[in-house]
Amino acid sequence: MNSISPNLNLMIKACEKASKTIIRDFGELENLQVSKKGPKDFVTKTDKRVETILVDELNKAKKNYSFITEETGKITNKYKDIFWIIDPIDGTTNFLHGIPHFAISIALQKNNEIITGLIFDPIKNEIFYAEKNNGSYINNNRIRVSKKTNLEECLFASNNDGVKSLHPELNLRNTGCAALDLAYVGCGRFDGYFHNNINIWDIAAGKIIIEEAGGKVNNINHYNANNIDIRAGNPNIYEKMLKKLSNY
């Protein structure tokens, strides 16, 4: 196994603990009580329970770190420039419909730079992670972005809004889980990813996983945390992809 930092080890342990709740609740979907958070955005008791477990576990070992979380928002502790960024279940709608494609996402940001990222798919038991200057991995195996150079041979992930009509030649998937889309770019299953108006907790971990796997991601720092336009891909097709998306 590659050597990992205490922070990443802590993130993995917190995810493993929280995933027990997700797996149990996914198996008992009919008992879930759902409240509506918005027209497209459901939140479940599971979401909140998982977030509580993650925050508690991370807080035990790192009392001074702050948080940005999907359900609670900002939690400011002593270190205001070191943040855990948490999405307890990315892909909530899939989860609610019994579709086994969702993930826990945790990133660690220090001085405006994401330095560690972890995306854990509890149903497929796939854990993607990366640390700055230490490479990207899935279940302890090193991963790299794809080597494809021809856009027509590529498979892209996006939320699709308006893109398919603009560029019918692009082969697109909309999986309903941004974190796993990005993780899949990192390990070469997808060749690129683009999405407008997305939240920081959906993409923070995926960004470093792609970069450490040799891919390219645009600079997201000048965006509002709740309104990010992200572009990511293997370095051979990244610029070609941007050109295609210039009017998206």
Rosetta blueprint (number, residue, H / E / L):
1 M L
2 N L
3 S L
4 I L
5 S L
6 P H
7 N H
8 L H
9 N H
10 L H
11 M H
12 I H
13 K H
14 A H
15 C H
16 E H
17 K H
18 A H
19 S H
20 K H
21 T H
22 I H
23 I H
24 R H
25 D H
26 F H
27 G H
28 E L
29 L H
30 E H
31 N H
32 L L
33 Q L
34 V E
35 S E
36 K E
37 K L
38 G L
39 P L
40 K L
41 D L
42 F E
43 V E
44 T E
45 K H
46 T H
47 D H
48 K H
49 R H
50 V H
51 E H
52 T H
53 I H
54 L H
55 V H
56 D H
57 E H
58 L H
59 N H
60 K H
61 A H
62 K L
63 K L
64 N L
65 Y E
66 S E
67 F E
68 I E
69 T E
70 E L
71 E L
72 T L
73 G E
74 K E
75 I E
76 T L
77 N L
78 K L
79 Y E
80 K E
81 D E
82 I E
83 F E
84 W E
85 I E
86 I E
87 D E
88 P E
89 I E
90 D E
91 G L
92 T H
93 T H
94 N H
95 F H
96 L H
97 H L
98 G L
99 I L
100 P L
101 H L
102 F L
103 A E
104 I E
105 S E
106 I E
107 A E
108 L E
109 Q E
110 K E
111 N L
112 N L
113 E E
114 I E
115 I E
116 T E
117 G E
118 L E
119 I E
120 F E
121 D E
122 P L
123 I L
124 K L
125 N L
126 E E
127 I E
128 F E
129 Y E
130 A E
131 E E
132 K L
133 N L
134 N L
135 G L
136 S E
137 Y E
138 I E
139 N L
140 N L
141 N E
142 R E
143 I L
144 R L
145 V L
146 S L
147 K L
148 K L
149 T L
150 N L
151 L H
152 E H
153 E H
154 C L
155 L L
156 F E
157 A E
158 S E
159 N L
160 N L
161 D L
162 G L
163 V H
164 K H
165 S H
166 L H
167 H L
168 P L
169 E L
170 L L
171 N L
172 L E
173 R E
174 N L
175 T L
176 G L
177 C L
178 A H
179 A H
180 L H
181 D H
182 L H
183 A H
184 Y H
185 V H
186 G H
187 C L
188 G L
189 R L
190 F L
191 D L
192 G E
193 Y E
194 F E
195 H E
196 N E
197 N E
198 I E
199 N L
200 I H
201 W H
202 D H
203 I H
204 A H
205 A H
206 G H
207 K H
208 I H
209 I H
210 I H
211 E H
212 E H
213 A L
214 G L
215 G L
216 K E
217 V E
218 N L
219 N L
220 I L
221 N L
222 H L
223 Y L
224 N L
225 A L
226 N L
227 N L
228 I E
229 D E
230 I E
231 R E
232 A E
233 G E
234 N L
235 P L
236 N L
237 I L
238 Y H
239 E H
240 K H
241 M H
242 L H
243 K H
244 K H
245 L L
246 S L
247 N L
248 Y L
